[in-house]
Amino acid sequence: MVTTTYDPTLFQGAAWYYARYRAKYPQALFDLLTDVFKLDGTGRLLDLGCGAGLVGIPFHKRFAEVVGLDPDAEMLKEAQEQAGEAGATNIRWIHDRAESISDELGKFQLVTMGRSFHWMERELVLSKLDSLVVDGGAIVILQTNENVWESDHPWKTTVIKVVKRWLGERRRTGKGGEGEWKPLDVPHQEVLKQSSFSRIETYEVRSSLSWTIDSYIGYIYSTAFGLPSFFGENREQFEADLRASLLEVEPSGEFTEELPFTAVVAWKKS
């Protein structure tokens, strides 16, 4: 899904849930990137579409400075609170769109994007990053692969059946719930190949995730397709329906899955 103009309703009301219930990137993934780039606590990281800080905060000790940029003020508020709790004092938070970046931000060794590149005007952002990334630096697109909408896990298919029962068949996104998700016409890798960041490698680590019904309800409310406002006065009934439906699938109310977490690394041409 590529947006040409920013929609402030895209994650409206999701920030609190995003900070607490989105799947966290495993430490092994950050350790892998540390080894690949020989990170030693120097250099700078730019985290575009940083959201609630799920990349910049756990990665902050590997850099002298981290800049987290996001167009959603509520996400940045959560990020600042989470950073404070983690003692991450070397992060600067900027309220802006990725499409607005300029050389005023300075130079960066790495640029990360976690669950965010697909919302951007990708070609424009890559063209602007060309002058911001140092020679030998790279862009890293992090993916958690936990997409419930396309999963074949019995409990996840149950979740989507319940969501559709209350919100309808279409996958909503943005415009206050009136928008509709459209998959990318061109994969990220193909867009990268046409840019200054055309040398690409993909790295993967696997990690297990554990969920309760309550935490998965929180996850739903963190997504662009299941914002709390979409359910309106039916929110309690939706939660009761989802709880009963999931208990039919797994009476313990506890669910686990093993997922691949990937890092698509694209180096800048020297």
N, C-alpha and C positions, 0 to 999 in steps of 0.2 A: 504494500500500500504506500504510494508516494503522494505526499501532499504538497501543493505548490503555494498554498497560503496556510499559515498556522491557524489551527482550530483550537481555541482555548478550552473547548469542552472535551477534548480528546481523552484526558484522564481526570476530568473534574470529579473531585471527591474520592479519588483513588490513592492519594499519596500516603495516608496513614497506613492503609492496608499494604501498599507496595513495599514500604519500609520493613514491614513485619512478616509478610507472608509470601513474597516472591521468592522463588528458589534462589539461594545464594550460590555464587560461583565457588567451587571447591578450592581450598588452599593449594591443592596440587596443580591447578591450572596457573595460578599466579607464580608458583615455584618454577613451573616449566618455562614460563615467559621470562622469569628472572634469569634462568640459565641460558636461554636462547640469546638474550640481549646483554648478558653479562652486567646486569643492573647492580649498582653498588651504593645506592643512596645519593648519587649525584644526578644531574640532568633534570628534565621537566616532563611531566605527563599532562596531556590535555584529554579530558574525558568528555566527549561530546554526547549530548542527550543523557546527561549523567543521572537524571532521575533522583532517586533517594540516596545516591552515593554507593550503590552496591559494587561498583568497581573501584572508584577512587579511594574509598575509605580502607578496604583491606589491602590495597596496593600502595598506600601512601608512604610507607617506610622505605620503599625501593627508590624514592626520588627525593631531590631537594625541595621541589615544589610540585604541587598538583593543582591544576585548574579544572574545576568542574563547571560545565555550562549547560543550562537547560532553559527552555522557554516557559516552564510551568513553575510559578512562584511557590505553590504549595509543596511540590516535590523538593525544591531547594530548601524550604523551611525544614522539612523532615531530614534532608541530607545534613544540614547544619547541626541539628539536634543529635543525629546519630554520630556525626564526627566529634562533637563535644564529648559524648559518652565514651568514644573510643580513644580520646586524647589525640586525635589527628589534627594537629594545629598548623600543618603546612599546606592546607588546602584553601584555595581561594574560590569562592562560588560566584558565578556570573549569571544573571538572569538575561538570557538572550537566545536567539535561534542560531543553530549551527550555520545557516546560510548567511549570517551576518558577520562571521569571523573575519578578522583582518590581521595585518602584520603587527598591529598594536599589541597583540597578545604575546609577541616574542616568538622564540624558537622552541621546538619541542623534540625530544628524543622519540617519544611514542605518542600516538593518538589512539585512544580506545573508544569503542562504541559498543555498548552492550544493549541488545534489544532495541536499538534506536535508529540504525542506518536506514531501515526500510521506511521510516516516517519522513525521511529527508529528501530534498532535491539532490540526489546523489552526485550527479555530474558536477553541479555547481559547488557542492561542498568539497569534492576531491580537487577541483581546480584551485580553490582557495587554500587548501591544505598544502599544495605544492610548495609554496613559499614559507610555510610555517614549520615544516618538518626538516630537520637537519639531514645532511647527506649521511646515508647509512641508517637513517631512522625508518620508521614504519608505521603503518596503520594496522590496528588489531580489532577485528570484528568478533565479539564474543557471543556465542549462542548457547542457550541452555537446553534447547530441544525438548521442552516440556509441554509442547503445544497440545492442550487438551482437546481442541476442536477437531483435530485430525488423528487422534489416538485410537488404537484398537484395544486398549486395556478395557476389560468389562466395566470396571468402576468408573473409568473416565467417559466411556460411551453413555453410561447412566447419567453422569453429571450433565452432559450436553443434552440428553433427552429432556431432563428436567428444566434446564435453561430454556430450551426451545418451547417447552410447555407454557412457560410464563412470559417469554419475550418474543415468541414467533420463530419461524424457521430461518430467517436471514440472520447472518452474523453482523451485528451492529458495530459501528465504530464512528465516533465523532458526531459533530453537528447536533449535539444534545440527544443523541440516540437515533437520529434520523438518517445518519450516514450508513453506508454498507461497505464491508470489507471487500477489497479486490486484491487478488494475489499479484505479486510483482510480475511484470511482463518479461523482465530481464534479470537473471540471478546476479547477486552481488559480485561474484567472481568475474562475470563478463563485463560489468561496468568497470571494475578495477583494471582489467586488462587493457581498457581503452584510455587509461589515465597514466599519470606519472608513477603510479604504484602498481606496476604490472608483474613484478616477480612475486608469485604467490605460493605460500605453503600453508597447509592446514594441519593443526595439531589437535589431539584429542585426549581427554582423560575421562574416565568413567567414575561415577559416584552414585551412591544410593541416597534416595530421598524418602523421608517418612512423613506421613500426613495423618492428621486426625480429621474428623468431619468438620470441626470448628476451624482448623487451620486451612482446610480446603475452601470453605466458604469465604474465608479471608482472602485466599488466592483469587477466587472468582471476582471479588469486589476490587481487586487490584488491576483487573484487565480492562482493556478498552471496550470489550464486548459485554461485560457484565458489571458495569458501574452500579453502585448502590442506588443511584437516582433512577436507573432504568426500571427498577422493581416498584418504586413508589410505595403506595399503601399496601402493596402485596408482598412486601419484603419478608415479613414474619411467616406468611404462608409459604413463600418460596423456600425459606430455610427449613421449615418443617417438612415440606415435600422432599427436599433434597436429603435431609437427614433420614427420613423413613426409607427412601429409595436406596440409599447407600447401605443402610443396615441390612436390607434384603440381600445385597450382593456380598457384604462382609459383616457378619454380626458383631465382630469386635469393634467396628468403627475405626480401624487402623489400617492404613494402606501404605505399601512401599513400592518403589520402582527404582530401577537402575537406569540411569540416563547417560548418554555421551554428552560431555561439555566440550565444545570445540572453539578453537581460536583460528580464525582465518587471518593470516599475517600477510600483509602486502608491503614489500619494501619499496622505498623510493629509489628511482633510477639515479645512479651516480653520474 
